């Protein structure tokens, strides 16, 4: 079992059940990891929305950005590209907005925020990347329709 307490089967189920993902900290700069992961999610068939007030409404891979998580709803998953010390605020907002799951990217870890998410019944993944997990778990090219 991984450090965040989730098994491969739980991560697989989460990725296959999710449809709509808000990517907090998405960038329109091609060299940024958040840009590449955002594109990866779109290619896999997710409805992904870039959340970043600095983008000023510009699009990322054809998807118009929104300045706040609240404007991205409804939320299945919130994928967080923020530093660990900033993640808790995003986790709390995602919980408040009714997200079903929260994904903290590689290097992002906040155990106190994770406990708040779990207490609210929200699945939280920490210190992982969905693109890496996708390949590791041998998932299909696209999320199955209708889940």
C-alpha atoms as one frame of an Amber mdcrd trajectory, in Angstrom:
protein
   0.000   0.000   0.000   1.259   3.466  -0.864   2.057   6.214   1.594  -1.386
   7.816   1.004  -3.049   4.559   2.063  -4.573   3.733  -1.316  -4.083   0.454
  -3.130  -3.549   0.152  -6.870  -7.105  -1.173  -7.177  -8.502   1.892  -5.406
  -6.536   4.255  -7.661  -7.625   2.292 -10.746 -11.283   2.443  -9.683 -11.008
   6.159  -8.988  -9.473   6.946 -12.371 -12.052   4.845 -14.224 -15.059   6.250
 -12.327 -14.085   9.923 -12.643 -15.436  12.018 -15.506 -14.963  15.718 -14.677
 -11.657  17.054 -13.346 -10.761  20.587 -12.284  -6.988  21.090 -12.585  -5.925
  23.741 -10.067  -2.721  25.426 -11.158  -3.061  24.403 -14.809  -0.669  26.284
 -17.061  -0.858  27.320 -20.702   2.948  26.974 -20.945   3.806  23.744 -22.802
   6.896  22.994 -20.699   5.016  22.925 -17.398   4.007  19.556 -15.876   0.489
  20.873 -15.226   0.106  21.584 -18.945   1.229  18.093 -19.920  -0.967  16.336
 -17.363  -3.934  18.505 -18.360  -3.448  17.469 -21.990  -3.072  13.821 -20.933
  -6.405  13.961 -19.080  -8.167  15.436 -22.104  -6.680  12.745 -24.357  -8.027
  10.059 -22.023 -11.571  11.375 -22.452 -12.044  13.349 -19.259 -13.813  16.688
 -19.176 -10.978  18.723 -17.703 -11.117  22.386 -16.765  -8.059  24.557 -16.099
  -8.366  26.560 -12.874  -5.897  29.417 -12.592  -6.658  33.111 -12.008  -3.355
  34.057 -13.685  -4.597  32.720 -17.033  -7.194  35.472 -17.343  -9.654  33.213
 -19.169  -7.142  32.020 -21.776  -7.620  28.484 -22.979  -5.413  25.492 -22.291
  -5.576  22.841 -25.005  -8.847  24.332 -26.213 -10.528  24.482 -22.803 -11.343
  27.934 -21.416  -9.842  28.559 -18.001 -11.717  29.714 -14.940 -10.207  31.771
 -12.120 -11.601  29.772  -9.218 -12.506  26.248  -8.243 -16.050  27.357  -7.511
 -16.496  28.295 -11.181 -15.324  24.848 -12.302 -18.175  22.888 -10.671 -19.712
  20.406 -10.527 -16.635  18.473  -9.483 -15.777  14.797  -9.587 -12.058  15.267
  -8.962  -9.829  18.205  -8.136  -6.244  17.703  -9.364  -3.933  20.029  -7.429
  -0.716  21.517  -8.816   0.187  23.645  -5.786   2.957  23.456  -3.203   2.278
  21.300  -0.158   1.911  24.328   2.109  -0.813  25.711  -0.195  -2.663  22.437
  -0.778  -4.776  22.516   2.389  -6.711  25.584   1.282  -7.557  23.907  -2.036
  -8.515  20.676  -0.272 -10.868  22.552   2.049 -12.498  24.360  -0.871 -12.865
  21.103  -2.820 -14.568  19.503   0.185 -16.884  22.501   0.570 -17.812  22.339
  -3.127 -18.647  18.639  -2.982 -15.747  17.101  -4.887 -15.776  13.320  -4.793
 -11.986  13.052  -4.850  -8.857  15.165  -4.593  -5.543  14.358  -6.251  -2.360
  16.008  -4.948   0.406  15.804  -7.524   3.938  14.433  -7.143   5.733  16.042
  -4.232   2.522  17.433  -2.738   1.685  16.092   0.698  -0.565  17.455   3.462
  -1.632  14.827   5.997  -3.818  17.239   7.996  -5.739  18.193   4.842  -5.992
  14.516   3.902  -7.552  13.737   7.271 -10.126  16.503   6.731 -10.935  15.084
   3.303 -11.285  11.528   4.601 -13.481  12.725   7.478 -15.751  14.352   4.879
 -15.915  11.107   2.873 -13.675  12.402   0.079 -11.021  10.144  -1.438  -7.613
  11.815  -1.470  -4.543  10.763  -3.419  -1.204  12.308  -2.495   2.254  12.499
  -4.031   1.195  10.793  -7.277   0.578  11.730 -10.899  -2.448  10.362 -12.781
  -0.414  10.057 -15.994   2.184   7.891 -14.244  -0.447   5.842 -12.438  -2.336
   5.343 -15.718   0.641   3.660 -17.330   1.618   1.756 -14.208  -1.888   0.328
 -13.863  -2.181  -0.580 -17.560  -5.405   1.368 -18.051  -7.109   1.654 -21.467
  -6.402   4.481 -23.915  -9.579   6.277 -22.826 -11.907   6.155 -19.846 -14.844
   3.874 -20.637 -18.030   5.760 -21.568 -21.011   5.588 -19.294 -19.352   5.123
 -15.897
